[in-house]
Amino acid sequence: MKAPAYRVSRRRFLRDSTLVSVGMIAASCAPGTSTPTATQGGTVKKGGAFHGAWPYQLPPAHHFNSFVSATAILGPSSIYVDLMQPNLGIYNWGDAKWEYLLAESTKTSGNAYEVKLRSGLKWSDGAAVSSKDVVTTYTIGRMEGFGIWSYIDKVEAVDDLTVRFTYKTLTTLGERLILRNSIRPDSIYGAIAKKAGDLFAQGKTTASDEVKAVRTELQALRPTVYVASGPYKMDHSTLTASQVTLVRNPGGLFADKVNFDKVVVYQGETAEVTPLVLAGDVDYATHGFPVATDKAMQDAGLRIVRGPLFTGPALYLHWEKAPQFQDKRLRQAVAHAINRQESGTIAYGQSARAPKYMAGYSDGIVENWISSADRGKLNSYSFDRAKADSLLREAGYAKGSDGIYAKEGKKLEFELYFPSDFADWSSAAEHASKSLNEFGIKITLRGAQRAQQLTDFNNGNFQIALNAWGIANPHPQQSLVRPIREYSVTPAGGGMKYPLKATTTTAGEIDWQAMLDQSAEGSDIEKQKPIVTKLTLAYNELLPAIPLWERLGNNPLNTQKRVAGWPPDGDKIYQQGGGDNFAVKLILDGRLYGK
């Protein structure tokens, strides 16, 4: 993890995994009605500062256009967006319910989903927060590919504080797609939203040249300030290459609830932030710290939170260029032949774990959707080379004098293609290669920068490759979409070309595309669970991708200097995922305060 290019690429990848879960497909549970309250433990103090960290660059490289997420300073790609441009709600993962932010309430009636905003909120430029801001956000979002537009055909202001989203297709994915997008100010983006809205009203689409021209105008927009509706706003005079300070926004959301007067965000990726963490200058950080740094932080007395990220590396086997793996027994043998927990431990120590259920989505989500009886049917693919050998022999393979399995004179010899700028995935590739070579499947490694490796993957230029499994989303559909659509159907080059229909012994006939759609249709998750169960059993048997391990966070908490109120280890707050950051939620809830 030495090269800056790796660190930026790695964070960008994990950021995109979260944004995909919010922007493309998401889950729904009944919203909570709780509002932030101060912690009851100890004396809560107002004032002081919270110190965090996030990578950004100064203008003009980065800017204040929060619709250009990748280069917006503390924009939607940042965990700090809910402090300045909040979403409508935040998901409480531990209790499986929504809590409202800008929204005060929601209701569903037929094919309409209405959001009522809190009254009396002000943007930092003095404008009132209103339904106009939400309509502007989602009108531009239609142009920008917000996933909710796959399911709705209209968004409109009912009154100053009420917005109605009209579904063309009901889905339990819709609530997250609506509630978890940062709401941007109409005062900055309204003119562009009107142009886009007028074009859509004329029947134009995102493929139309006219809409593309408006999108180009949006991408080029460079506001001079970051207009905020949250409890904090940016003090632009403090923005330097090393840090920026957020100060109270008196008219903003929960301005009277949060305890800190300031939030200081230090700039930097892992290399820059590590000494600040160890010196006690940073209270909390989300960076991907290597094992040695993790130990040094513990030695320094810092607490480490290892919350779920719901994703990690997996082996993808090209259906045509590695045709031997069309036999599911070979895929199963590979899963048994690699000590996946050892692989994760080498890469991340305690911050990686091999999945128990091998369901294609995180173990923590499986138990919410699959009954205990059906979970008992899932193969954990424990490290067992004798079992792997038995599967290969059953499939007609035998070891030659060179120790390589072969059938009818054709050896199991393949190239494993991995992103060389992802240090953790490079480690996983090396471990998998060594394991399979020792077992009797000959592997040759080939590495390339992630941008090139992903392009080649999407174009189908590989035999075996590392790519991601899992998505930080409470609904399994998003994760199961990943190997079937994202990496097999969506790419113009066909990706790994995994077939869309299959026969299984555990789940019968499977039509992946149809069942993925059915698993999210309607508004009743209880009706979806049998479909998700069938998909899960099929995935576990066929292994469209072979998960190696799930990455966990290793977030340092400094409990010794500035910040009090951190809940004890094991608190449900540390189950937060998918962009619903636990530290930001604790600030908004008033549970964190200065010493």
N, C-alpha and C positions, 0 to 999 in steps of 0.2 A: 504493500500500500504506500509506495514511496512517490510514485509519479502523480503530479497534480491532475493529469488527464484522466487517470483512473478514478480519482476521488470524485471529480466533477461528474464523470459518466456514471459512476455507481449511484451517487445521490440522485442524478437525473432519472436513472432507471427506476429506483424505488419511488421517486416522486410520481413518475408516470404510471406506475402500478396502482398507486392510490387514486390518481386522477381518473384513470380508466374506470375504476370501480364507482366513482361518483358521477362521471360524465357519460358513461355508456350504459351501464346496467347496474341496478342496485336493488336493495331489499326494503321490506316494509314491515313494521310492527306498529301497534297502536301507540300514538304519541303520548308521551308523559305530559303532565300538566305542572310539574314542579318548576319553580323559579329559583335562581341562585340565592343561597343563604350563607351567611358566615358560619365558619366552623364553631362548634360549641366547646371544643377542647382548648382550654387556656384562654389567655387574654388576647383578643384580636386588636392589633394596632393598625391605624391608618398611617400612610406615609411610607417612606423607604423606597427601595428599588429592587426589581427583579432583574437578574442578569442572564440573558440567553445568548444564543449564537446561531447564525445562519449565513450561508455564502451569498454574496451579492457583489455587483460591481457598480461603480459610479456612472452617472450619465456621461456621455451618450450611450455607452455600451448597454447599460441597464437604465430603467426609466420608470415612470409612474402610470403607464397604461396597463391596467390590471387585466385587460383582456388578452394581452400577450404574455401568458403566464410564465414562460420559460425565462424571460428577461425582465419581468416586473419586480421592482425592489420590494421584497416582503409582500408580494402579491399572492394569488391563489395557490401557487406551488409551495408557499411557505406555511408553516404551522401557525404563524402569527397573524394570518389574514383575519381570523375571527376577532382579534382585538381591534382591528381598524375597519375592515369591510366585512362584517359578519354574514354568515349564512342565515337562512330562516330558522334552522334548528340544528341540533347536534345529537348524534345517536349515543345513547347510553348502552354500551355493549354488555356490561355486567348484568343489567336488568332487562335487556332486550326491549327498550322503548325509546321513544323520542323525547327530548326536552327542547323547548322552544327558545330561540334567540330573538331575531327580529320579529318572528311570528308571535302572536298572542294565542291563537287557536287555529284549528283547521277543521273542516268538515267535508264529508263526501256525500253527494246526493246524486244517484244515478251515475251518469258519466261525467259529472262535474266535481272537481276538487277545489275547494275555496280556502284561501289563506287570509286570515285577518291579521294585520300588522298591529304592533303595539303603538299606542298614540303618544304624542308629545316628544318623539325623538327628533333630533336635529343632526344634519350633516355638519361637518366642521366648517363648511362655507356658509352656514346659516340657513340653508334650505331645509324644509321639513322632510323627514323620511315618509314616503308615501307609496301608494300602489303604482304610481308612475315609474318609480325606480325599478320595481320588480318587472313591470311590463317591458321597460327598456332593456333590462338585463336579459330577459328571455327572448326578446325579439332579436337582439344581437346574437344571443345564444343559438338561435335557429340558424343563423348564418355561420356561426362558429362550430356547429355540429354538436350542441348539447344533446345528450342522449334522450331526454324527455320527448323530443320532437319525433321520435320513432313511434310514440304512443299518443300524442296529443295533436290536435289540429288548430287549436286557438288558445291564446292567453289574453285576457282583457281585464281592465280595471272596472270593478263593479261600483266602487266609490273610492274616496280618498285613501281608505285603509284596507280595502278588500280586493283581492285578485282572484279571478276564476280561471282555472286550467280545464279545458274541455277535452276529454279523452275520445279518441277514435277507437282505441283498443285498451280495455281495462287490463291493468297489470299490477301485481304487488311490488314490482320494481319501481313504480312511479314515485312513491313518496320520497325515497332517497334522492331520486333524480331531481325532484323539485326542491326539497329542503336543504340539500347539501351543495348549493352553488352560492358563491359569494355574490351579494347584491351590490351592484355598482350604481353610482349616482347619475340620475338623469341630467343633472346640470352639466356633466362632462360628456356624456355619451348620447344624450337625447336626440341631437340632430342626426347623427348617423343611424340611430335606431329608427327614426322616422323614414329615412330614405329606404332602409331595408324593409320596413313594414309596408311601405307603399308598393314596393316591387313585389313582395309576396302577395299582397292583395290583388295585384294584376296577374297573378298566376306564374310569376317567375319563380325559379327554384335556385338552389345553391349552385347548380351547374350553369346557370345563365350568366352571360358575360356582364350584364348589368349588376347582378349581385356580387360577382367576383370583383368588379370595380369598387363597389362600396366596401367590400372586405379589405381591399388594398388600402383604401382610405383609412379604415379603422386601424390596420396594422401600422400605418405611418403616424397615427396620432400620438402626440407627445405632450400630455398635460404637464403643467409646471409644478403642480403639487399633487399630493395623495389625499384626496378628499375622503374623510372617515365618518362612519356612523356608529362605530364601536366605542368602547370606553376610553380608547387611546387614539391619539393622532400623532403623526410623525412631526417631530421638530426638525424641519428641514435644515435649520442652521447647524444642527449637530451631525449631519450626514457627512462622514469622511470615509476614507478607504479602510478604516479600522473599526468603526462603530457608528451606530445611530441610536438616538434616544426617542422613545415614544412617551408622550406626556398626556395627562388627562384631557379628555374631550368632554367638557361639562354637559353638553346636550346629548351625548351619545348613549347607546345601550348600556345599561348596568353601570353607568358612571358613578352612581351612588353605592354600588355594591362592591366594586373592586377595591382593594386595600392599598395597593402600591401607587405612589405618585408618579413613578417612572418605570418603564421597562427599557433596559439597555440591551441592545442586540449587537454583539461583537461579530464582525465580519470574518469569515474564514471557513475553509474546509478542514478536514481532519488534522492535517499537519499544523495549520495555524491555530486551531482551537485547542489542541491537546495541552500545550503549555499553560494556556489560560485556565483550563479546567483544573490542572494539577496545582496551579498557584492559588486557586480559590477565587479567581476573578469571574468565573461563570458558575451559575447555580444549577443549570440544567442544559443538556445538549443531546442532540439526536444523531450525532455523527456515527459512522461505522468504525468504531475503534478496534484495532487489532488486539489479539490476545495479550500481548505483552503490555500494551497500554491499559487494557482492562485490569490486569493485575496491579499495575502501578497505581491506578485510581483507587482500587480497594485498599492497597497499602497506605494510601494517603488518607484513609478514613471516609471515602465517599461511598454512598449507597449506590448500588447498580440495580436498575429496574430492567428486567428482561421480559418485556411485553411482546405479544405476538405481532408479527408483520404479515402473516398469512401467505407468504410466498417464499420461493427459494429456487434452486436449480433443479432441472430434471433432464433426463436423457430422452431425446426425440429421435426416432428411428424412421428413416425415409421408407415409405411403403414400396417404392419401385427401385430405389438404388441400394436398399438393403433388404431385398425381398425375402430372405430367409426368416426375417422377423414377422412376416405375415402369419407364421405359426405362433400362436400365443404362448406356447410352451417355451419358446426361446426368450420371449420377453420376460416371462416369469422366472426363467433361469437366471437372467441377468440381474433381476431384482434380488434373488437369493444369493448371488455370487459376490455382491458388494456389501461390505460392512458400512451401511449408510450412517449409522451413528458415529462411527469412527471418522468418517469423512467430514461430518459436520463439526466434530470436536476439533479436528486438525485446523479447520478454517476459522472457527469462532469460539472455541472453548465451550463455555456454558450457554452461549447464545446461539445455539443451533440444536435442533432435535430431529431425528428421523421420524416421519409420520407413522403412527401405529396402524391407522386404518387404510392407508394407501387408497384414498377415495378420490384423489384429484383436487381436493380442497382440504383446508386445515382441520385437524382433529377437533379443535375447539368448536368448530361449526357443525361437524358431523353429529354430535350428540344432541343438537337442537332440532335435527331433521330426521334422524334415523332411529327407529326403536331399538331397544337393547337386544331384542331377538334378532333383528336384521344386522345389527352391528356385529353380533357373534358369527355371522356368515362371512365377514370380511377377512381376507387373508392379510396378515401383517408382513409377509415376506421377510421373515427373520433371516439373519445371516446364516446360511446353511448351504455350504458348497456340495455336500452329499445330495441334498434335495435338488440342487441345480443340475448336478451330474445326472440324476435320475430322470429329470425332465428332458434333458438333451438326448439321453439314450432312448427314452420313450419316443422321441421325435425322429429317431433313426440315425443319430450322430454317434460317432465314436472318436476317441483320441488317437491320433497318429503317433508315430515314433517321435515326432517333433513336439508332442504335447499339445497340439492344436486340434480341436474338434473338427471333423469333416464328415460329409455325407456325399456318397457317389462321387468321390474325388474332389469335391468343392469344399475348401476350407472356410471356416468362419474367420474372415480377415476383413477389418473395417478401419476407416479413418474416423476419428472423433474430433469434431471441429468445435472450438470454444473461443469465447471472447478473452483475449490475452490481457486486456486492460481492466478486467474484473479480477482482482487478486483472489477473492474468495472462490469464484467460479473456476479460475485457473487451478486452484488447489483441488477443487472437486474433480476437475477433469483429470488431473495427474493421478489422484487416488483411484478413480474409476478405471483409468487405463492400466495402472499397476495391478489392480484387483482382477480385472478381466484377463490380462495377460497371464497372471499366475494361475488363473482358473483354466485357461485353455481357449479363450477367444482372443485372437491377436488384434491389438489396437495400436494404431499409429496416431499420434497427436498432431493436430494442426491448429495453430492459434492465429487470430487476427484481431484488430481493433473492433470493438463492439459494433460500430456503425457499419463496417464492412461485413462482419460476421452475420449481423442481422439481415443485411441486404441479401447476402448469399443464401441464408436460411429461407427467407421469403421466396427467393427464386428457385428453391429446391436444389441448390448446389451443395449437397452434403450427403453423407451416408448416415452417420450418427452425429448429433449436435447437442450442445447444451443450450437450453432456453428456459424460460420461467414456467413454473407451475403455480397455480393459486392466485387469488386476487383478494385484497382486503375488502370483503363485502359480506354482510350477514347472510345473503342468499347464495346457495351453492351454484346456481345457474351461471353466474359470472365466471367462476373458476372453471366449470366444465366447458364453457364456451371457448376457453383459451386454446386447448389442443385441437378441438373440433372445427372451430370457425377461424379464430384469430390466426392460427398457425397452419391451417389446412385448406380453408375455403376462401377466406378474405384476400390473402396475398395473390397478386396477379400471376406470380410464378408458381402458385400451387402449394408453397410451403412443403410440408412433409407428405401431403396427398393421402392423408388417412381417410379410409372409406367411410361414407356416411351411413351405411347399413351393415349390420353384423348379426350373427347368431351366437347366443351365449347359452351356457348350461344353467347359470344362476338366474337370469332375467328374461330368457326367451329371445324373441326377435327384437332387435333394436333399430329404430330409425332415429339417429342422433339429432338431426336437424328438427324433425317434427317434435320429438320429445323435449328438446331444449326449449322450444317455443311453448309447449304445453306446460312445462314446469314453472312458468312465470305468468301464465294467463289467469285472468280473473282477479278477484280480490280476496280469496280465501286460501290462506297458506295450508290449511288442513287438507284441502283437496289437492294441493300440489305435492304434499309429502309422499304419497305413493309413487308418483312419477319420479321425484327426486331419488327415492329409494331404488327404483328400478335402474335409473341412470348410474347411481352409485355402485350397485352390485355389478353392473356391466363394466364400469370403469375398473373396478378392483380386479375383475377377472381378465380383462383384455389389455389393461395398461397402455392406453393410447400414448401416454408419456409416463416415464418411470421417475417419480419424485425421489430425489436423493435426501434432502433434508429441508426443514423449514427454518428460515432465518428468524431469530428473535432479536429484539433490540438489546443494546447494552448502554442504557441511558444513565449517566452519572447524575446523582442528586447531591448537592452540597447542603447538608443540614446544619452546618457549623457556623456559618457567617451571617448572611443577610435574611434568609427565608425560613419561616416557621410554618407549621401546619401541614407538612407532608404526611399523608396517611401512612399507617404501618404497612410493611410488606404483607402481601396477601389481600389487601383491599381490592374490591372489584374495580376501582377506578383504573387500575393498571392493566385491565383487560381491554382498554380502549384501542381501537385500530381504525384503519381506513380513513385517515385524515382527521378523525375525531380525537384530537390530541389530549392526553390526560393532563398535562401541565397547564395548557391553555384553559381547559375546562375548570381546573382547580382555581385558576385566577378569576375566571368569570363567576364561579360559584362563591367567591369570597372566602374560600377555605385556606388559601395561602395568604400570608401577611408577613410584614417585615419584623425582624427581631428588635 
